Amino acid sequence: MLMSRAQVSTPLATRCLTRLCRHWSHKFIVSFDETRGDIFFDPSRCLLEINDDGLLITLHAPDVTQLDELEPVVADHLQRMAAEELLSISWQR
């Protein structure tokens, strides 16, 4: 599996994590609490973790094509969950 990460600085990290996990729980297998979320896109996966800097997002995918597809989708949905706050999401592979 390949991996891509983004550290998102936000005071609304818990709110973003919870909203995103609830949003996708209607379509995918999701588990989450207030500090961690797992979204299974099968075969890809998105792990969300609250840390001192905000929200760490880690994507795992079987190939570059799926990472290329997932990064903007996750970023777009996360921005929607943040609503009024403009997030800076920069992926590192």
N, CA and C atoms as an extended XYZ file, in Angstrom:
279
Properties=species:S:1:pos:R:3:atomname:S:1:resname:S:1:resid:I:1 pbc="F F F"
N         0.832       -1.191        0.000 N   MET     1
C         0.000        0.000        0.000 CA  MET     1
C         0.875        1.252        0.000 C   MET     1
N         0.436        2.228       -0.750 N   LEU     2
C         1.088        3.529       -0.763 CA  LEU     2
C         0.411        4.432        0.255 C   LEU     2
N         1.127        5.492        0.670 N   MET     3
C         0.589        6.348        1.718 CA  MET     3
C         0.781        7.816        1.354 C   MET     3
N        -0.184        8.639        1.761 N   SER     4
C        -0.123       10.083        1.615 CA  SER     4
C        -0.664       10.692        2.902 C   SER     4
N        -0.005       11.780        3.370 N   ARG     5
C        -0.427       12.414        4.630 CA  ARG     5
C        -0.602       13.910        4.451 C   ARG     5
N        -1.491       14.452        5.266 N   ALA     6
C        -1.675       15.904        5.341 CA  ALA     6
C        -1.954       16.278        6.788 C   ALA     6
N        -1.209       17.256        7.292 N   GLN     7
C        -1.460       17.806        8.612 CA  GLN     7
C        -2.282       19.077        8.412 C   GLN     7
N        -3.469       19.112        8.991 N   VAL     8
C        -4.370       20.244        8.833 CA  VAL     8
C        -4.480       20.971       10.168 C   VAL     8
N        -3.998       22.207       10.195 N   SER     9
C        -4.089       23.021       11.410 CA  SER     9
C        -5.475       23.633       11.488 C   SER     9
N        -6.203       23.258       12.523 N   THR    10
C        -7.552       23.781       12.712 CA  THR    10
C        -7.973       23.618       14.168 C   THR    10
N        -8.626       24.630       14.729 N   PRO    11
C        -9.179       24.476       16.071 CA  PRO    11
C       -10.461       23.637       16.066 C   PRO    11
N       -10.956       23.347       14.859 N   LEU    12
C       -12.193       22.575       14.712 CA  LEU    12
C       -11.921       21.131       14.304 C   LEU    12
N       -10.774       20.591       14.684 N   ALA    13
C       -10.384       19.248       14.252 CA  ALA    13
C       -11.401       18.174       14.644 C   ALA    13
N       -11.861       18.194       15.873 N   THR    14
C       -12.828       17.185       16.325 CA  THR    14
C       -14.131       17.298       15.542 C   THR    14
N       -14.590       18.515       15.348 N   ARG    15
C       -15.823       18.737       14.577 CA  ARG    15
C       -15.675       18.225       13.140 C   ARG    15
N       -14.553       18.528       12.502 N   CYS    16
C       -14.318       18.073       11.125 CA  CYS    16
C       -14.266       16.555       11.054 C   CYS    16
N       -13.528       15.937       11.977 N   LEU    17
C       -13.410       14.479       12.006 CA  LEU    17
C       -14.785       13.840       12.167 C   LEU    17
N       -15.541       14.305       13.143 N   THR    18
C       -16.858       13.726       13.421 CA  THR    18
C       -17.808       13.898       12.247 C   THR    18
N       -17.858       15.084       11.688 N   ARG    19
C       -18.757       15.342       10.558 CA  ARG    19
C       -18.394       14.503        9.335 C   ARG    19
N       -17.091       14.433        9.035 N   LEU    20
C       -16.666       13.671        7.868 CA  LEU    20
C       -16.987       12.184        8.040 C   LEU    20
N       -16.716       11.650        9.214 N   CYS    21
C       -17.005       10.235        9.458 CA  CYS    21
C       -18.505        9.954        9.401 C   CYS    21
N       -19.309       10.808        9.985 N   ARG    22
C       -20.772       10.617        9.910 CA  ARG    22
C       -21.261       10.709        8.470 C   ARG    22
N       -20.724       11.671        7.730 N   HIS    23
C       -21.119       11.871        6.340 CA  HIS    23
C       -20.864       10.609        5.518 C   HIS    23
N       -19.678       10.028        5.666 N   TRP    24
C       -19.322        8.866        4.858 CA  TRP    24
C       -19.802        7.545        5.445 C   TRP    24
N       -20.320        7.550        6.653 N   SER    25
C       -20.787        6.299        7.256 CA  SER    25
C       -22.026        5.761        6.550 C   SER    25
N       -22.684        6.583        5.753 N   HIS    26
C       -23.863        6.138        5.006 CA  HIS    26
C       -23.474        5.355        3.751 C   HIS    26
N       -22.200        5.473        3.359 N   LYS    27
C       -21.766        4.840        2.119 CA  LYS    27
C       -20.625        3.836        2.307 C   LYS    27
N       -19.811        4.043        3.351 N   PHE    28
C       -18.631        3.221        3.577 CA  PHE    28
C       -18.614        2.679        5.004 C   PHE    28
N       -17.723        1.730        5.247 N   ILE    29
C       -17.518        1.231        6.606 CA  ILE    29
C       -16.670        2.271        7.338 C   ILE    29
N       -17.195        2.771        8.450 N   VAL    30
C       -16.541        3.842        9.197 CA  VAL    30
C       -16.581        3.518       10.677 C   VAL    30
N       -15.480        3.795       11.366 N   SER    31
C       -15.469        3.739       12.829 CA  SER    31
C       -14.778        5.006       13.311 C   SER    31
N       -15.300        5.583       14.398 N   PHE    32
C       -14.696        6.820       14.891 CA  PHE    32
C       -15.115        7.118       16.318 C   PHE    32
N       -14.299        7.957       16.949 N   ASP    33
C       -14.629        8.559       18.238 CA  ASP    33
C       -14.168       10.013       18.148 C   ASP    33
N       -13.987       10.690       19.259 N   GLU    34
C       -13.643       12.111       19.218 CA  GLU    34
C       -12.190       12.393       18.852 C   GLU    34
N       -11.334       11.374       18.821 N   THR    35
C        -9.921       11.606       18.528 CA  THR    35
C        -9.383       10.850       17.323 C   THR    35
N       -10.170        9.920       16.791 N   ARG    36
C        -9.667        9.080       15.701 CA  ARG    36
C       -10.826        8.597       14.830 C   ARG    36
N       -10.580        8.530       13.536 N   GLY    37
C       -11.585        8.012       12.619 CA  GLY    37
C       -10.939        7.150       11.551 C   GLY    37
N       -11.638        6.102       11.154 N   ASP    38
C       -11.205        5.197       10.087 CA  ASP    38
C       -12.323        5.111        9.061 C   ASP    38
N       -11.996        5.402        7.810 N   ILE    39
C       -12.959        5.291        6.724 CA  ILE    39
C       -12.382        4.301        5.719 C   ILE    39
N       -13.105        3.228        5.457 N   PHE    40
C       -12.641        2.184        4.549 CA  PHE    40
C       -13.327        2.330        3.204 C   PHE    40
N       -12.532        2.737        2.204 N   PHE    41
C       -13.054        2.901        0.850 CA  PHE    41
C       -12.948        1.613        0.049 C   PHE    41
N       -12.294        0.617        0.582 N   ASP    42
C       -12.124       -0.705       -0.004 CA  ASP    42
C       -11.694       -0.658       -1.470 C   ASP    42
N       -10.430       -0.782       -1.747 N   PRO    43
C        -9.384       -1.249       -0.849 CA  PRO    43
C        -8.622       -0.130       -0.141 C   PRO    43
N        -8.937        1.094       -0.436 N   SER    44
C        -8.230        2.212        0.184 CA  SER    44
C        -8.796        2.540        1.559 C   SER    44
N        -8.036        3.356        2.313 N   ARG    45
C        -8.428        3.683        3.684 CA  ARG    45
C        -7.990        5.103        4.018 C   ARG    45
N        -8.787        5.775        4.826 N   CYS    46
C        -8.470        7.114        5.318 CA  CYS    46
C        -8.492        7.075        6.836 C   CYS    46
N        -7.362        7.436        7.439 N   LEU    47
C        -7.243        7.483        8.891 CA  LEU    47
C        -7.163        8.953        9.305 C   LEU    47
N        -7.995        9.356       10.250 N   LEU    48
C        -8.027       10.714       10.769 CA  LEU    48
C        -7.642       10.664       12.242 C   LEU    48
N        -6.682       11.504       12.639 N   GLU    49
C        -6.229       11.514       14.026 CA  GLU    49
C        -6.073       12.950       14.527 C   GLU    49
N        -6.670       13.217       15.681 N   ILE    50
C        -6.507       14.515       16.322 CA  ILE    50
C        -5.129       14.531       16.993 C   ILE    50
N        -4.393       15.632       16.813 N   ASN    51
C        -3.117       15.799       17.511 CA  ASN    51
C        -2.997       17.256       17.964 C   ASN    51
N        -1.867       17.601       18.542 N   ASP    52
C        -1.674       18.953       19.073 CA  ASP    52
C        -1.766       20.037       18.003 C   ASP    52
N        -1.481       19.680       16.751 N   ASP    53
C        -1.496       20.649       15.652 CA  ASP    53
C        -2.825       20.706       14.905 C   ASP    53
N        -3.751       19.843       15.241 N   GLY    54
C        -5.047       19.826       14.556 CA  GLY    54
C        -5.448       18.429       14.159 C   GLY    54
N        -5.482       18.182       12.846 N   LEU    55
C        -5.969       16.912       12.316 CA  LEU    55
C        -4.950       16.331       11.348 C   LEU    55
N        -4.507       15.110       11.614 N   LEU    56
C        -3.602       14.405       10.717 CA  LEU    56
C        -4.438       13.431        9.888 C   LEU    56
N        -4.320       13.546        8.569 N   ILE    57
C        -5.042       12.664        7.655 CA  ILE    57
C        -4.018       11.764        6.978 C   ILE    57
N        -4.241       10.464        7.022 N   THR    58
C        -3.359        9.513        6.357 CA  THR    58
C        -4.194        8.658        5.414 C   THR    58
N        -3.829        8.681        4.150 N   LEU    59
C        -4.498        7.854        3.149 CA  LEU    59
C        -3.611        6.667        2.810 C   LEU    59
N        -4.217        5.502        2.700 N   HIS    60
C        -3.528        4.292        2.246 CA  HIS    60
C        -4.271        3.809        1.005 C   HIS    60
N        -3.521        3.572       -0.067 N   ALA    61
C        -4.132        3.115       -1.315 CA  ALA    61
C        -3.200        2.126       -2.003 C   ALA    61
N        -3.768        1.220       -2.798 N   PRO    62
C        -2.941        0.205       -3.437 CA  PRO    62
C        -2.065        0.735       -4.574 C   PRO    62
N        -2.409        1.907       -5.134 N   ASP    63
C        -1.618        2.435       -6.242 CA  ASP    63
C        -1.718        3.962       -6.314 C   ASP    63
N        -0.868        4.539       -7.128 N   VAL    64
C        -0.796        5.992       -7.277 CA  VAL    64
C        -2.094        6.555       -7.833 C   VAL    64
N        -2.717        5.849       -8.743 N   THR    65
C        -3.965        6.324       -9.342 CA  THR    65
C        -5.033        6.549       -8.278 C   THR    65
N        -5.165        5.610       -7.357 N   GLN    66
C        -6.172        5.766       -6.304 CA  GLN    66
C        -5.803        6.883       -5.338 C   GLN    66
N        -4.513        7.048       -5.032 N   LEU    67
C        -4.093        8.174       -4.193 CA  LEU    67
C        -4.419        9.489       -4.884 C   LEU    67
N        -4.130        9.553       -6.177 N   ASP    68
C        -4.429       10.762       -6.951 CA  ASP    68
C        -5.923       11.090       -6.932 C   ASP    68
N        -6.758       10.081       -6.921 N   GLU    69
C        -8.212       10.286       -6.881 CA  GLU    69
C        -8.700       10.643       -5.483 C   GLU    69
N        -8.140        9.987       -4.465 N   LEU    70
C        -8.606       10.192       -3.092 CA  LEU    70
C        -8.216       11.534       -2.489 C   LEU    70
N        -7.008       11.988       -2.753 N   GLU    71
C        -6.534       13.229       -2.127 CA  GLU    71
C        -7.499       14.399       -2.337 C   GLU    71
N        -7.885       14.722       -3.564 N   PRO    72
C        -8.806       15.859       -3.737 CA  PRO    72
C       -10.211       15.587       -3.202 C   PRO    72
N       -10.655       14.351       -3.242 N   VAL    73
C       -11.994       14.022       -2.736 CA  VAL    73
C       -12.046       14.210       -1.224 C   VAL    73
N       -11.043       13.683       -0.519 N   VAL    74
C       -10.990       13.832        0.935 CA  VAL    74
C       -10.837       15.305        1.300 C   VAL    74
N        -9.950       16.016        0.616 N   ALA    75
C        -9.750       17.438        0.897 CA  ALA    75
C       -11.031       18.243        0.680 C   ALA    75
N       -11.722       17.981       -0.420 N   ASP    76
C       -12.967       18.693       -0.719 CA  ASP    76
C       -14.039       18.428        0.334 C   ASP    76
N       -14.205       17.171        0.694 N   HIS    77
C       -15.218       16.832        1.701 CA  HIS    77
C       -14.849       17.399        3.071 C   HIS    77
N       -13.571       17.360        3.419 N   LEU    78
C       -13.154       17.913        4.700 CA  LEU    78
C       -13.413       19.425        4.744 C   LEU    78
N       -13.152       20.107        3.631 N   GLN    79
C       -13.418       21.538        3.575 CA  GLN    79
C       -14.904       21.824        3.758 C   GLN    79
N       -15.745       21.002        3.178 N   ARG    80
C       -17.202       21.166        3.360 CA  ARG    80
C       -17.600       21.002        4.822 C   ARG    80
N       -16.955       20.069        5.519 N   MET    81
C       -17.275       19.830        6.922 CA  MET    81
C       -16.795       20.994        7.804 C   MET    81
N       -15.741       21.687        7.363 N   ALA    82
C       -15.210       22.821        8.125 CA  ALA    82
C       -16.065       24.068        7.926 C   ALA    82
N       -16.875       24.062        6.882 N   ALA    83
C       -17.796       25.167        6.568 CA  ALA    83
C       -17.070       26.493        6.427 C   ALA    83
N       -17.189       27.357        7.412 N   GLU    84
C       -16.693       28.729        7.298 CA  GLU    84
C       -15.169       28.854        7.391 C   GLU    84
N       -14.480       27.864        7.941 N   GLU    85
C       -13.031       27.951        8.079 CA  GLU    85
C       -12.343       27.439        6.793 C   GLU    85
N       -11.439       28.222        6.248 N   LEU    86
C       -10.683       27.798        5.075 CA  LEU    86
C        -9.494       26.960        5.513 C   LEU    86
N        -9.471       25.698        5.112 N   LEU    87
C        -8.405       24.782        5.519 CA  LEU    87
C        -7.272       24.771        4.494 C   LEU    87
N        -6.066       24.601        4.981 N   SER    88
C        -4.899       24.407        4.122 CA  SER    88
C        -4.539       22.927        4.183 C   SER    88
N        -4.716       22.239        3.053 N   ILE    89
C        -4.467       20.799        3.008 CA  ILE    89
C        -3.416       20.522        1.947 C   ILE    89
N        -2.242       20.113        2.392 N   SER    90
C        -1.129       19.835        1.490 CA  SER    90
C        -0.663       18.395        1.720 C   SER    90
N        -0.802       17.583        0.693 N   TRP    91
C        -0.481       16.158        0.808 CA  TRP    91
C         1.012       15.911        0.633 C   TRP    91
N         1.544       15.011        1.442 N   GLN    92
C         2.948       14.589        1.371 CA  GLN    92
C         2.982       13.080        1.173 C   GLN    92
N         3.733       12.656        0.177 N   ARG    93
C         3.864       11.207       -0.087 CA  ARG    93
C         5.237       10.730        0.285 C   ARG    93
